[in-house]
C-alpha cells in the first residue's frame, strides 16, 4: 500500500538566543557546530535541520524542554 503523506516538514531549525538569526546564518555559511554556535553567539541550537513526514494513520507528538526550567511549554500532537 502506498504511503499517503499528510504532513511534511523539511530542514527546520530552532535556535534560542538574542543572536539566533546570526547563528543560523553562521551554521549555513560556515558549517559551525552546536558547541561553536554556543561559544561564538551565546545561542543554543534546539532543533537542527529536522525533516519528517507523517503518513495517514500515524500519530506524531513533540514537546520542548522548557518544562525542566519551569517555563511555559508546548506539546504538539498530530493524528492523521
N, C-alpha and C positions, 0 to 999 in steps of 0.2 A: 504494500500500500504506500503510495506517495505521501510524503510529509507535507502537511498544509501549514506553512509558517504564517502566524497571525501577528506576531510582534518581532521586530528585529532592530537591534541597535549595533552600531559599528564605531570602533575607535573612540570610545568615551573616556574622558579624563575628568578627574575632580582633584584639584589642588587647593589646599587650605592655606591661607596666609595673605598678608597685605599685598604681596607682590606676586600673586598667583598667575596673573597674565604673563608677566616677565618670565616666571619659572617655566610655564608651559612652552613659551617660545624657545627657551634655552634647551628644553628637552627635545623639541622638534628640530632645532637647528644644530645643536651641538651634541645631542645624544647623552646628556647628563643623566646620572643615576639618581635614585631616590636620596641616597646619602649626600650626593653633591648638591642636589636641589635644597636640601635642608641646610647644609653648611653655607652655601652661597646666597640663598634667598630667604632663609628662615621660614621656608614653606614646607608643608607636609603633603606628599602625594598619597591621596586616599584611594583613588581609582586610577589604574594605569593601563590605558589602551585596551579597554574591555569591549569585546564584541560577543553578542549572543543572539540566539533566536529562540522563540517559544512557539512550539507547534500546537495545533489544536489538540485538546485533551490533556495537555501538560499544565502543571502549576509551577509558577516561579515566585519566589519570595526573596526579598533582600531587606537588610536593615543596616543602619550605620552604627558606629562605635561610640557615639557620644553618650550613650547610656552610662558607660563606665565613669564618665566625668560629670554625671548628673546634669547634663544639658538636654534641651529638647531633642527628641529623636524622631525618626520616621520609620515606618515599615511599609513596604510596597509589596503587594501581592497581585499576581495576575493569574487568573484561571481562564483557560481558553477552551 
